[in-house]
Amino acid sequence: MSFLVLLRHGESQWNHENRFTGWVDVDLSAKGENEAQSAGKLIKKSGLIFQEVHTSILKRAIRTSWLVLEQIDQTYLEIKHSWRLNERHYGALQGLNKDETSEKYGPEQVFIWRRSYDIAPPPMPEPLYQNQLSEQRLKKLLVQDIPRTESLLMCQQRVLPYWEQTLAPALKQNQNLLVVAHGNSLRALIKLLDQIPDLKIAELNIPTGQPLVYEFDPKTIGPKLGPMKYSYLN
């Protein structure tokens, strides 16, 4: 068997402040650091040993992976970073307080922007987008790969190649993988693995700092085949 552990980063400072974060490179809060350490302790208790670690290029996911690896005594592992695992881009909503945004646009509209499958928030204004393009961590990306906004569908379209070209082949080779990413990039991956219908994906919520373990038979892994079983560690 091979195991895939999906972990949403610990609480970020903007999670704590109830702000839309997206591609903004916000760090962990003190609570988020504790959540990451607790996740590591749960993984260590499970006895899982990893061969590969994958994260986004955002520091809240990267630092979560560091804290987990310290807890499980596997700091020697190389961490593979990919923009394809970044959080969904929230466009013009990034940095805004969620409650204040609901008051301005109405809770129904904000729920659609946050949870629907194929409706994206308003795009990032041009000056802010140009500032985003100048960020050093994005320099190696093609301009067309740096979004102004994203729906969950658009996020899944960039996550899917990473599953097909990187994660699935490693799982087929009996590798155990740790993927530390974000609420929506993980929702996109779980939608694929569990074959969740478009209209049902709004109901899926992924808590911060809670390891979700998928167990696979390497012989059955494919882009449309789900895992044998999965559960949160506790």
Secondary structure, DSSP 8 states (H G I E B T S, - for coil): -EEEEEEE---BHHHHTTB--TTS---B-HHHHHHHHHHHHHHHHHT---SEEEE-SSHHHHHHHHHHHHHTT-TTS-EEE-GGGS----GGGTT-BHHHHHHHH-HHHHHHHHH-SS-------HHHHHHHHT-GGGTTS-GGGS-S---HHHHHHHHHHHIIIIIHHHHHTT--EEEEE-HHHHHHHHHHHHT--GGGGGG----TT--EEEEE-GGG-BTTB--SEEEE--
